[in-house]
Amino acid sequence: MNLVKRAVLLVSGERYLVLSITLVQTALVSRLLTPEQVGLSMLGVALVQVVDGLRDFGTTNYIIHEPTTSQQSARTAFTVLLALSLVFAAGLFASADLWAGMYGQPVLAPYLRVLSLSFLLVPFSGPLMAMMRRDFQFASLMWVNVGIGLTYAVVLVGLAYLGFGALSFAWAMVGSAAAAVALSLAVRPEPGVYRPSLQGWRTALAIGGFSSVNTLLTRAYDLLPIFLLGRFGGPDLVGLYGRAQVLSQLPDKMILGSLSTVILPMFAADRRDGRPLAPTYLASIGNITAVLWPISVLLALIAHPVVMVLLGSQWLASVPIFQVLALASMLTFPAMLTYPVLLASEGLRDTLTASLIGLPPSAVILFAAASGGPLAVAASQFLTVPLQAGIALWFIRRRVPFGLADFVGALRISALVALATALPPIAVIALTGRGFALTIPEGVLAGFGGAAAWLVAMLVLDHPIAGHIRETIRPVMIGLRARTRAVWAGR
């Protein structure tokens, strides 16, 4: 467990560094580009991400899942990934004009052609980074990901400033893909993985096949609002919804972004050692919700000043969309760990079955909501998210049995902590008398008040995370006491 704790701390540090870079980059770019330009870039990225789900073909998860040596698995994964990347890069390059004509946006054609270049670079970094995850080399992985994020931000902001518009995002993707190759080889110089091999290809295809189809369905559904709003509303509505979605996903990136890199190897290790998965799953959702719920509630309450600081006044129309999406994100927690739990419990087919059951009716709901604009699309998640989460939970309990009382018990403290976190910002909102339209200083007061209430509640209620908080605080307190004694002794 010490190895897992260290991994979580390293990955958390990485995510917070990358998140800080992303927030600064978002604040700058949102002031350099218009909602329409940002919306155009999101349409292009959405198209590429759907294709990317097939191109990856689950190869990185194959490396982590395999109990045999990772060197051979990486060679097989590289071979499959390179072949698929060549095919999809050529297909995307050739079909760029078709996509541009479909959306009536000529800029999409050069945008997609530039992005196709990044496909050719990913096979040279993906297997190496997967090997680092498998071997718990999260210190090395941290610097690689920070370097990738920094490269993307510098290229994006620089090109946006120079007037490249939506194409700034495309070239930033190519630059970050090149940085990923260089940094991966620098920290794990194993060029031997680039020797083609098809040993174990049947296992790779078995894992990759189900993984890729499921990823394709999930990504296509996640990006469906972008496609619908782009087709029927226009790039400006895409930009507003997309930016609100980015902000609402900050808790997810902070929590699951930190844990997801560790969780799959952790569940895989439990399976290899014959340990039950239910305790790890329940502990994980308890830890996730203890941070996800309070942050989501806090963001919904101070959405107005958050948008003003991070995006600027031209994005204020996204505030209600942001609030709705932030609250809806609180319902996603049961499904957050579906893939790693089912993969570790030999239930990979169930991930596809769950998607086939839950995504079609959810897509129908989204189609019906799209005519009402981005706010209606956001509100539809209060129907679609519980539906999908309930289906995921049913499949998880089939493979990893646990009682509903245990499930509710794992969430009890998280609910109380979220309530405590909400009280200070609600008090600030009530005192101002202007509803959610807080000024930036008022938002800072509400935010720090909510954060302090969260910390106190975690310590008082003795949530498992509180132990890690105490371990972090203890050296600081010891140092302060020592300095205080030294000062008094000097007098």
C-alpha positions in Angstrom: 0.0 0.0 0.0 3.0 2.4 0.6 3.7 2.0 -3.1 0.1 2.9 -4.0 0.1 5.9 -1.6 3.3 7.2 -3.1 1.9 6.7 -6.6 -1.2 8.6 -5.8 0.8 11.5 -4.3 3.0 11.6 -7.4 0.1 11.5 -9.8 -1.8 14.0 -7.8 1.2 16.4 -7.9 1.4 15.9 -11.6 -2.3 16.5 -12.2 -2.2 19.7 -10.1 0.8 21.0 -12.0 -0.8 20.1 -15.4 -4.1 21.6 -14.2 -2.4 24.8 -13.2 -0.8 25.1 -16.6 -4.2 24.3 -18.2 -6.0 27.0 -16.2 -3.5 29.7 -17.1 -3.6 28.6 -20.8 -7.4 28.6 -20.8 -7.5 32.1 -19.2 -5.1 33.5 -21.8 -6.6 31.8 -24.9 -10.2 32.6 -23.9 -9.2 36.3 -24.1 -7.3 35.9 -27.4 -9.9 33.9 -29.3 -13.7 34.4 -29.7 -16.3 31.8 -28.7 -16.8 31.0 -32.4 -13.1 30.2 -32.9 -13.0 28.1 -29.7 -16.1 26.3 -30.9 -14.6 25.5 -34.3 -11.5 24.0 -32.5 -13.8 21.9 -30.3 -15.6 20.5 -33.4 -12.3 19.4 -34.9 -11.0 17.9 -31.6 -14.4 16.1 -31.2 -14.1 14.4 -34.6 -10.5 13.4 -33.9 -11.2 12.1 -30.4 -13.9 9.7 -31.8 -11.4 8.4 -34.4 -8.7 8.2 -31.7 -10.7 5.8 -29.6 -10.5 3.2 -32.5 -6.9 4.1 -33.3 -5.6 3.3 -29.8 -7.4 -0.1 -29.8 -6.8 -0.5 -26.1 -3.1 -1.1 -26.6 -1.9 0.7 -23.5 -4.4 -1.2 -21.3 -3.1 -4.4 -22.9 0.4 -3.6 -21.6 -0.8 -3.0 -18.1 -3.1 -6.0 -18.0 -0.6 -8.6 -19.3 1.0 -10.6 -16.4 4.1 -11.4 -18.6 7.1 -9.1 -19.2 6.1 -5.7 -20.4 8.9 -5.4 -23.0 7.2 -8.0 -25.3 3.8 -6.6 -24.6 5.0 -3.2 -25.6 6.4 -4.4 -28.9 3.1 -6.0 -29.8 1.2 -2.9 -28.7 3.5 -0.7 -30.7 3.1 -2.8 -33.9 -0.7 -2.8 -33.6 -0.8 0.9 -32.7 1.5 2.0 -35.6 -0.5 0.1 -38.2 -3.8 1.5 -37.0 -2.4 5.0 -36.7 -1.2 5.0 -40.3 -4.6 3.9 -41.5 -6.6 6.4 -39.5 -4.2 9.3 -40.2 -4.6 8.7 -43.9 -8.4 8.4 -43.6 -8.7 11.6 -41.6 -6.4 13.5 -44.0 -8.5 12.3 -47.0 -11.9 13.0 -45.5 -11.1 16.5 -44.1 -13.0 18.3 -46.9 -16.0 16.1 -46.3 -16.3 17.0 -42.7 -15.7 20.7 -43.4 -18.6 20.6 -45.9 -20.9 18.8 -43.5 -20.6 21.5 -40.9 -20.3 24.4 -43.4 -16.9 25.4 -41.8 -14.0 25.5 -44.4 -11.5 26.0 -41.6 -12.2 22.5 -40.4 -10.4 21.0 -43.4 -6.8 22.3 -42.7 -7.5 21.8 -39.0 -8.2 18.1 -39.4 -5.2 17.6 -41.7 -2.9 19.2 -39.2 -4.3 17.0 -36.4 -3.8 13.8 -38.5 0.0 14.4 -38.1 -0.3 13.8 -34.4 -1.6 10.3 -35.1 1.7 9.4 -36.6 3.6 10.3 -33.4 1.5 8.7 -30.7 2.7 5.1 -31.3 6.2 6.1 -30.3 5.2 7.4 -26.9 2.1 5.4 -25.9 3.8 2.0 -25.1 6.6 3.6 -23.1 4.2 5.6 -21.0 2.0 2.5 -20.4 5.1 0.6 -19.3 5.8 3.4 -16.8 2.3 3.1 -15.4 2.5 -0.7 -15.2 5.8 -0.5 -13.3 4.6 2.3 -11.0 7.2 4.7 -12.4 5.0 7.6 -11.6 7.8 10.0 -10.8 9.1 9.7 -14.3 5.6 9.8 -15.8 4.9 13.0 -13.8 7.7 14.9 -15.5 6.7 13.6 -18.9 3.1 14.7 -18.6 4.0 18.0 -17.1 6.4 18.6 -20.1 3.6 17.6 -22.5 1.1 20.0 -20.9 3.6 22.8 -20.9 4.5 22.3 -24.5 0.8 22.3 -25.5 0.2 25.5 -23.5 3.2 27.4 -24.9 2.5 26.5 -28.5 -1.3 27.2 -28.2 -0.9 30.6 -26.5 1.9 31.6 -28.8 0.1 30.8 -32.0 -3.2 32.3 -30.7 -1.4 35.5 -30.0 0.1 35.5 -33.5 -3.3 35.2 -35.0 -3.5 31.5 -36.0 -7.1 31.3 -34.7 -8.6 27.9 -34.3 -5.6 26.3 -36.0 -3.6 27.1 -32.9 -5.2 24.2 -31.1 -4.3 21.8 -33.9 -0.6 22.7 -34.1 -0.5 22.6 -30.2 -1.7 19.0 -30.4 1.1 18.1 -32.9 3.7 19.9 -30.7 2.6 18.1 -27.5 2.7 14.7 -29.4 6.3 15.4 -30.4 7.2 16.4 -26.9 5.6 13.1 -25.6 7.9 11.1 -27.8 11.1 13.0 -26.8 10.3 13.0 -23.1 9.2 9.3 -23.0 12.5 8.2 -24.6 14.5 10.5 -22.3 13.1 9.0 -19.1 12.7 5.4 -20.4 15.2 4.9 -23.2 14.0 1.6 -24.6 14.0 1.9 -28.4 13.7 -1.9 -28.5 9.9 -1.6 -28.1 9.9 -0.2 -31.7 10.9 -3.6 -33.1 7.7 -5.0 -34.7 6.2 -8.1 -33.1 2.9 -9.8 -33.1 3.5 -12.2 -30.3 0.4 -12.4 -28.1 -1.6 -10.5 -30.7 -4.8 -12.5 -29.9 -4.8 -11.3 -26.3 -4.1 -7.8 -27.5 -7.0 -8.0 -30.0 -9.3 -9.5 -27.4 -8.6 -6.7 -24.9 -8.3 -4.0 -27.6 -11.4 -5.0 -29.5 -13.8 -4.7 -26.6 -12.0 -1.7 -25.2 -12.0 0.1 -28.5 -15.6 -0.4 -29.4 -16.6 0.6 -25.8 -14.3 3.7 -26.0 -15.7 4.6 -29.4 -19.3 4.4 -28.1 -18.5 6.4 -25.0 -16.5 9.1 -26.7 -19.1 9.5 -29.4 -21.8 9.9 -26.8 -19.7 12.3 -24.7 -19.0 14.4 -27.8 -22.6 14.2 -29.1 -23.6 17.6 -27.6 -20.7 19.2 -29.5 -21.8 17.6 -32.7 -25.5 18.5 -32.2 -24.9 22.1 -31.2 -22.4 22.5 -34.0 -24.8 21.1 -36.6 -27.9 22.9 -35.5 -26.7 25.8 -33.4 -23.4 27.1 -34.6 -19.8 27.3 -33.4 -20.5 30.0 -30.9 -23.0 27.7 -29.0 -20.4 25.0 -29.2 -17.8 27.3 -27.7 -20.1 28.3 -24.8 -21.1 24.7 -24.0 -17.5 23.5 -24.5 -16.0 26.0 -22.1 -18.7 25.4 -19.5 -18.0 21.7 -19.8 -14.2 22.2 -19.4 -14.8 24.1 -16.2 -17.4 21.6 -14.8 -14.9 18.8 -15.4 -12.2 20.4 -13.2 -13.2 18.2 -10.2 -13.1 15.1 -12.4 -9.6 16.0 -13.7 -8.4 16.7 -10.2 -9.7 13.5 -8.7 -10.1 10.8 -11.3 -7.3 12.3 -13.3 -5.0 11.6 -10.3 -6.5 8.3 -9.4 -7.1 6.7 -12.8 -3.4 6.4 -13.6 -3.0 4.4 -10.4 -6.3 2.6 -10.1 -6.0 0.2 -13.1 -2.6 -1.1 -12.0 -3.8 -1.3 -8.4 -6.9 -3.4 -9.3 -4.8 -5.5 -11.6 -2.3 -6.1 -8.7 -5.2 -7.1 -6.4 -6.4 -9.6 -9.0 -3.0 -11.1 -9.5 -2.5 -11.5 -5.7 -6.0 -13.0 -5.3 -7.3 -10.2 -3.1 -11.0 -9.2 -3.2 -11.8 -6.1 -5.2 -14.9 -4.9 -3.4 -13.0 -3.2 -0.4 -10.8 -1.3 -2.9 -13.7 -0.2 -5.0 -15.8 1.0 -2.0 -12.8 2.8 -0.5 -12.1 4.4 -3.9 -15.6 5.8 -4.4 -15.6 7.1 -0.8 -12.3 9.0 -1.5 -13.6 10.2 -4.9 -16.9 11.6 -3.6 -15.2 13.2 -0.6 -13.5 15.6 -3.0 -15.8 15.4 -6.1 -19.0 16.4 -4.4 -17.7 19.4 -2.3 -15.8 20.9 -5.3 -18.7 20.5 -7.7 -21.1 22.2 -5.2 -18.6 25.0 -4.6 -18.0 25.6 -8.3 -21.8 25.7 -9.0 -22.2 28.3 -6.2 -19.3 30.6 -7.3 -19.6 30.0 -11.1 -20.0 33.7 -12.0 -16.6 34.8 -10.5 -14.9 31.7 -11.7 -16.0 32.4 -15.3 -14.9 36.0 -14.9 -11.4 35.0 -13.7 -10.8 32.1 -16.0 -12.6 33.1 -19.2 -13.5 36.7 -19.1 -16.7 38.7 -19.5 -17.3 37.6 -23.1 -18.1 34.1 -21.7 -20.6 35.1 -19.0 -23.4 33.4 -21.0 -21.9 30.1 -20.1 -22.4 30.6 -16.3 -25.8 28.8 -16.0 -24.6 26.0 -18.3 -21.5 25.6 -16.1 -23.7 25.5 -12.9 -25.9 22.8 -14.3 -23.1 20.6 -15.6 -21.2 21.0 -12.3 -24.1 19.7 -10.3 -24.8 16.9 -12.8 -21.2 15.7 -12.5 -21.8 14.8 -8.9 -23.9 11.8 -10.1 -21.2 10.3 -12.2 -19.2 8.7 -9.4 -20.5 5.1 -9.6 -19.4 4.8 -13.2 -16.0 6.4 -12.8 -14.3 3.1 -12.0 -16.4 0.8 -14.2 -13.6 0.1 -16.7 -10.7 -0.8 -14.3 -13.0 -2.8 -12.0 -14.5 -4.9 -14.8 -11.2 -5.4 -16.6 -9.6 -6.6 -13.3 -12.5 -8.9 -12.5 -12.5 -10.5 -16.0 -15.7 -8.7 -17.0 -14.4 -6.7 -19.9 -17.3 -7.7 -22.1 -19.6 -6.2 -19.5 -18.3 -2.7 -20.3 -19.5 -3.0 -23.8 -22.8 -4.5 -22.8 -23.4 -1.6 -20.3 -22.6 0.9 -23.0 -25.0 -0.7 -25.5 -27.8 -0.7 -22.9 -27.3 2.8 -21.5 -26.0 5.0 -24.4 -28.8 4.6 -27.0 -31.6 5.9 -24.7 -29.3 8.6 -23.4 -28.5 9.7 -27.0 -32.3 10.0 -27.7 -32.7 12.2 -24.7 -29.8 14.4 -25.9 -31.3 14.7 -29.4 -34.6 15.8 -27.9 -32.8 18.4 -25.7 -30.6 19.8 -28.5 -33.3 22.0 -30.0 -33.5 23.9 -26.6 -29.9 25.0 -26.8 -26.8 24.4 -24.6 -28.6 24.9 -21.3 -31.2 22.3 -22.2 -28.5 19.9 -23.3 -26.7 20.4 -19.9 -30.0 19.8 -18.0 -30.6 16.6 -19.8 -27.7 15.1 -17.9 -29.9 14.9 -14.8 -31.7 12.1 -16.7 -28.8 10.5 -18.6 -26.1 10.4 -15.9 -28.2 8.5 -13.3 -29.4 6.0 -16.0 -25.8 5.2 -17.1 -24.4 5.2 -13.5 -27.2 2.8 -12.4 -26.4 0.4 -15.2 -22.7 0.5 -14.5 -23.3 -0.2 -10.8 -25.4 -3.2 -11.6 -22.7 -4.8 -13.7 -20.0 -4.0 -11.2 -22.0 -5.7 -8.4 -22.3 -8.8 -10.5 -18.5 -9.1 -10.7 -17.5 -7.5 -7.4 -20.3 -8.3 -4.9 -21.0 -5.8 -2.1 -24.1 -4.8 -0.2 -26.0 -1.6 -0.9 -25.7 -0.7 2.8 -21.9 -0.9 2.3 -22.2 1.3 -0.7 -24.3 4.0 1.1 -22.0 3.8 4.1 -19.0 4.6 1.9 -20.8 7.8 0.8 -22.1 9.0 4.2 -19.2 11.1 5.2 -18.8 12.5 1.7 -22.4 13.8 1.8 -21.8 15.6 5.2 -18.6 17.1 4.0 -20.3 18.4 0.8 -23.0 20.0 2.9 -20.5 21.7 5.2 -18.5 23.0 2.2 -21.7 24.6 0.8 -22.6 26.6 3.9 -20.0 29.4 3.7 -20.7 30.3 0.0 -24.4 30.1 0.6 -24.0 32.6 3.4 -22.0 35.0 1.2 -24.7 34.7 -1.5 -27.4 35.5 1.0 -25.6 38.5 2.4 -24.9 40.1 -1.0 -28.5 39.8 -2.1 -27.6 39.6 -5.8 -28.0 35.9 -6.2 -25.1 34.0 -7.9 -23.7 37.2 -9.5 -20.9 37.5 -7.0 -18.0 39.9 -7.6 -14.5 38.4 -7.8 -13.6 39.4 -4.2 -16.9 37.9 -2.9 -16.1 34.8 -4.9 -12.7 34.5 -3.4 -14.2 34.9 0.1 -16.9 32.2 -0.6 -14.3 29.9 -2.2 -11.8 30.1 0.7 -14.7 29.7 3.2 -15.9 26.6 1.5 -12.4 25.1 1.3 -11.8 25.8 5.0 -15.2 24.2 5.8 -14.2 21.1 3.8 -10.9 20.8 5.6 -12.5 21.1 9.0 -15.3 18.7 8.2 -12.8 16.1 6.8 -10.8 16.2 10.0 -13.8 16.3 12.4 -15.6 13.4 10.7 -12.3 11.5 10.4 -12.6 10.6 6.7 -9.8 8.3 5.5 -8.3 11.1 3.5 -8.0 13.0 6.8 -5.1 10.7 7.7 -3.2 11.9 4.7 -4.0 15.5 5.5 -2.7 15.1 9.0 0.5 13.4 7.6 0.9 16.5 5.4 0.2 19.0 8.0 2.2 17.4 10.9 5.7 18.3 9.6 4.6 21.9 9.0 3.2 22.1 12.6 6.3 20.6 14.1 8.4 23.1 12.3 6.3 26.0 13.4 6.4 24.8 17.1 10.2 24.4 16.9 10.6 28.0 15.5 8.2 29.4 18.2 10.2 27.7 20.9 13.4 29.0 19.4 12.0 32.6 19.3 10.9 32.4 23.0 14.2 30.8 24.0 16.0 33.7 22.3 14.1 36.2 24.5 
